[in-house]
Every structure is written in C-alpha cells, then in structure tokens.
C-alpha cells in the first residue's frame, strides 16, 4: 500500500498577496503527512524587472526569458519568493527546504526548441529525481520547489510552475498515492468567469474537450487542465483545482478520468 502525499501548486497572484499567501500557508501547514509545495512568482518577477529597467515580454501567457530576464527570475523565484515561503512555513512548524531544479539535480530540463516563438531560456522538463525528493520527504522534510530547472550543462532555465507540479506528481506516483492540488485566486474551474459561484465540481476528459471547444475554458486554464489530465493518465490518484484558502480536498473542481 502506498503512503499518501499531497503536492500543492500555488500561483504568482497568491504569492504576491501577503494575506492570501498567509492563509494558503496556514492550510498547507495543516495538511498531515507527506507534502510538497510548488510555487510561481511571475508577477513579482515582472515588478522587479521593471524596477531594473528590464522589459517583460509574454506570448500566449508564457514568459519570454532572455539572458537579463533569466537573471531576474533566478534571483526572484529561487531567492526572494522561495526563501520567504520557506521562512513562513518554518514559523508554522513545517520543516521546509527550498529547492530549484538544480539543487540535488532535482529536475532536469532541456531548452525549449524554437518553433513559432523563441521563448529563450525556458525549460521543458525531461526528468524529476523522485528518489532524491522521496528521500527528503521520508526524512520529514517538505520540499518547496521554485519554478526553475537546469539543463545539466550549467545553465538555469525558467520553467512553468504548473508543469513542474504535474511532472513532480507523475514521478512520485510510482512511490506514493498522490493528490495534486492546483490552487489560485478562483474557487475552481468556472462555467462563467464573471461568476465566482459557477464552479464546475467535476470535469472528465470528455467534459474538457467540450468546454475547450465552446470556449468555456480558455487562456491559462487550458494548460492547467492539460497538465491535470496528463497527471491522471500517469498514475496520479486525484487532481483538485481550487481556491488557495480551500486546499482540504472538499472544494473546487475535481479532475477525474
């Protein structure tokens, strides 16, 4: 029988809001047993880049990462945001350890090939070191993963946090009964983006195809749901998309096969 583990991904909008982040970390600290936290931080990176006179460029909701922006996201994600979260979790009695993909060779990626868009120093995940992460977890530590990976050749790569959460969940599914939680500033997947009460409680793969075709689901929710179904197909037991203050598994949208 596999031990349960909960992997929670929190987005940059929550990370940027001190009150929301505090409530999220209260809920995360209250989760019993094995757990991993994956965080974003794009809004903070954009703000600090602007202060430094570095322009942020987005294509289809994805950040284009040139050499200057890579320096900014490495500092912001791997330093400022990550260590702030680790310190706050320690204050809540959770023995957290902040990591990028380069630390203990946790997540190896390759630079995204240039097709229609050159995203620059953006990484697509090749592998997650489930053995090393599970060693930390079994030692009573809680990994806190920043959205940065490396290519094994000495180069850091900016990597989508949703993808990191999904790939980490899939890698750990061989060892654990995995629950993956994507939490953000909405109550779940909404049938009407302007109505916070229109949460869709359950989405199957067939539902997803229909919702994407009719435009109910669009923008950044599309890759989130694609990652969710990819995780389910790879053995993750359950995926929950929910409000950052409701990560107890009883709220939001459940993704099922």
C-alpha positions in Angstrom: 0.0 0.0 0.0 1.4 3.4 -1.0 1.6 6.2 1.5 -0.4 9.3 0.6 1.4 12.5 -0.4 -0.1 15.9 -1.3 1.5 18.2 -3.9 0.2 21.8 -3.8 1.0 24.3 -6.6 0.3 28.0 -5.8 0.4 30.7 -8.4 2.0 34.0 -8.6 -1.2 36.0 -7.9 -1.5 34.4 -4.5 2.3 34.6 -3.8 2.1 38.4 -4.5 -0.7 38.9 -2.0 0.5 38.7 1.6 -2.9 38.0 3.1 -3.8 35.2 0.5 -0.3 33.7 0.9 -0.6 33.6 4.7 -4.0 31.8 4.5 -2.6 29.4 1.9 0.4 28.5 4.1 -1.9 28.1 7.1 -3.8 25.5 5.1 -0.7 23.8 3.7 0.9 23.6 7.1 -2.3 21.9 8.4 -2.0 19.1 5.8 -1.0 16.0 7.7 1.8 13.7 6.4 4.0 13.9 3.4 3.7 17.0 1.2 5.4 19.2 -1.4 4.8 22.8 -2.3 5.5 24.2 -5.8 5.2 28.0 -6.2 5.1 30.5 -9.0 6.1 34.2 -8.7 5.7 35.7 -12.2 4.1 38.9 -11.0 6.9 39.6 -8.5 9.5 38.9 -11.3 7.7 41.3 -13.6 7.6 44.1 -11.0 11.3 43.7 -10.1 12.4 43.5 -13.7 10.5 46.8 -14.3 12.4 48.5 -11.5 15.6 47.3 -13.1 14.6 48.7 -16.5 14.1 45.2 -18.0 11.1 44.8 -20.2 8.9 41.7 -19.7 7.6 40.0 -22.8 4.7 37.5 -22.8 3.4 35.3 -25.6 0.3 33.3 -25.1 0.6 33.7 -21.3 4.2 32.4 -21.4 7.2 34.5 -20.4 9.9 35.0 -23.0 13.1 34.7 -21.0 16.2 36.4 -22.4 19.5 36.4 -20.6 18.6 39.5 -18.5 15.2 38.1 -17.5 16.8 34.8 -16.7 19.0 36.6 -14.1 15.9 38.3 -12.6 13.7 35.1 -12.4 16.6 33.1 -10.9 17.0 35.7 -8.2 13.3 36.3 -7.6 12.0 32.7 -7.8 15.0 30.9 -6.3 15.8 33.5 -3.7 13.2 36.1 -2.7 10.0 34.2 -3.2 11.3 30.7 -2.3 13.0 31.7 0.9 10.2 33.9 2.1 7.8 30.9 1.8 10.3 28.6 3.5 10.7 31.0 6.4 6.9 31.4 6.8 6.4 27.6 6.8 9.1 27.2 9.4 7.2 29.7 11.6 4.1 27.4 11.1 6.0 24.3 12.3 6.7 22.8 8.8 10.3 21.8 8.3 10.6 23.2 4.7 13.5 23.0 2.4 13.6 25.4 -0.6 14.9 24.0 -3.9 15.3 24.8 -7.5 15.6 22.1 -10.1 19.4 22.4 -10.0 19.6 21.6 -6.3 20.4 17.9 -5.8 19.7 17.6 -9.6 16.0 17.5 -8.7 14.6 18.5 -12.1 16.5 18.3 -15.4 15.2 20.1 -18.5 16.2 21.0 -22.0 15.9 24.4 -23.6 12.6 24.6 -25.4 13.2 24.3 -29.2 12.4 27.3 -31.3 9.2 26.8 -33.4 6.8 29.7 -34.0 8.2 31.6 -30.9 11.7 31.7 -29.4 11.0 31.6 -25.7 14.6 32.0 -24.8 15.9 30.3 -21.7 12.8 28.3 -21.0 13.0 24.7 -20.0 10.8 21.7 -20.9 11.1 19.0 -18.2 13.0 15.8 -19.0 13.0 14.1 -15.6 12.3 14.6 -11.9 14.6 12.9 -9.4 11.8 11.1 -7.5 14.3 9.1 -5.5 16.0 12.2 -4.1 12.8 14.0 -3.4 11.3 11.0 -1.6 14.5 10.7 0.5 13.9 14.3 1.7 10.2 13.6 2.3 10.9 10.4 4.2 13.4 12.3 6.4 10.5 14.5 7.5 11.3 17.5 5.2 8.8 19.4 3.0 10.4 20.4 -0.4 9.4 23.8 -1.6 10.1 23.9 -5.4 10.8 27.1 -7.3 9.9 27.3 -11.0 13.5 26.9 -12.1 15.2 23.9 -13.6 18.6 23.2 -15.2 20.0 21.5 -18.3 22.9 19.6 -16.7 25.4 21.8 -18.6 25.5 24.6 -16.0 22.6 26.6 -17.3 19.4 27.5 -15.4 16.1 27.5 -17.2 12.8 29.2 -16.4 10.1 26.5 -16.2 6.3 26.7 -15.9 5.3 26.0 -12.3 2.2 24.1 -13.3 4.4 21.8 -15.4 6.8 21.3 -12.5 3.9 20.4 -10.2 2.5 18.0 -12.7 5.8 16.3 -13.6 6.7 16.0 -9.9 3.3 14.4 -9.2 3.8 11.9 -12.0 7.3 11.0 -10.9 6.2 10.5 -7.3 3.1 8.5 -8.3 5.3 5.4 -8.7 6.1 5.6 -4.9 3.0 7.3 -3.4 -0.7 7.8 -3.6 -0.5 11.3 -5.0 -3.1 14.1 -4.6 -2.2 17.1 -6.8 -3.8 20.4 -5.9 -3.6 23.5 -8.2 -4.7 26.4 -6.1 -5.1 30.0 -7.2 -7.4 33.1 -6.7 -10.6 31.5 -8.0 -12.8 28.8 -6.4 -12.2 26.3 -9.2 -12.9 26.0 -12.9 -15.8 28.4 -13.6 -18.6 27.9 -16.1 -18.9 31.7 -16.1 -15.6 33.6 -15.5 -17.6 36.5 -14.1 -19.5 34.4 -11.5 -17.3 33.0 -8.7 -20.2 30.8 -7.7 -20.3 28.9 -11.1 -17.7 26.3 -10.1 -17.8 23.1 -12.2 -17.5 20.4 -9.5 -16.2 17.6 -11.7 -14.5 17.5 -15.1 -13.9 14.4 -17.1 -11.7 14.2 -20.2 -14.8 14.3 -22.4 -16.1 17.4 -20.5 -12.7 19.1 -21.1 -12.9 18.6 -24.8 -16.4 20.1 -24.9 -15.5 23.0 -22.5 -12.5 23.9 -24.6 -14.4 23.7 -27.9 -17.2 26.0 -26.8 -14.8 28.5 -25.1 -15.9 27.9 -21.5 -12.3 27.0 -20.7 -9.7 29.2 -22.2 -6.4 31.1 -21.6 -4.3 29.9 -18.7 -6.8 27.3 -17.6 -6.2 25.3 -20.8 -2.6 24.2 -19.9 -3.6 23.8 -16.3 -6.3 21.2 -17.3 -4.0 19.6 -19.8 -1.4 19.1 -17.1 -4.1 17.7 -14.8 -5.2 15.1 -17.3 -1.7 14.2 -18.1 -1.1 13.6 -14.4 -4.2 11.4 -14.1 -3.1 9.3 -17.1 0.4 8.8 -15.5 -1.0 7.4 -12.2 -1.7 10.4 -10.1 -4.8 9.5 -8.0 -6.6 12.8 -7.9 -6.3 16.4 -9.1 -8.1 19.3 -7.4 -8.3 22.8 -8.8 -9.4 25.1 -6.1 -9.2 28.4 -4.2 -5.9 29.0 -2.3 -7.8 29.0 1.0 -9.6 25.8 0.4 -7.0 23.1 -0.2 -8.5 20.5 2.0 -9.9 18.4 -0.9 -13.5 19.2 -0.2 -13.8 22.2 -2.5 -13.2 23.4 -6.1 -13.1 21.3 -9.2 -12.0 17.6 -9.2 -10.4 16.2 -12.3 -11.3 12.6 -12.9 -10.5 10.1 -15.8 
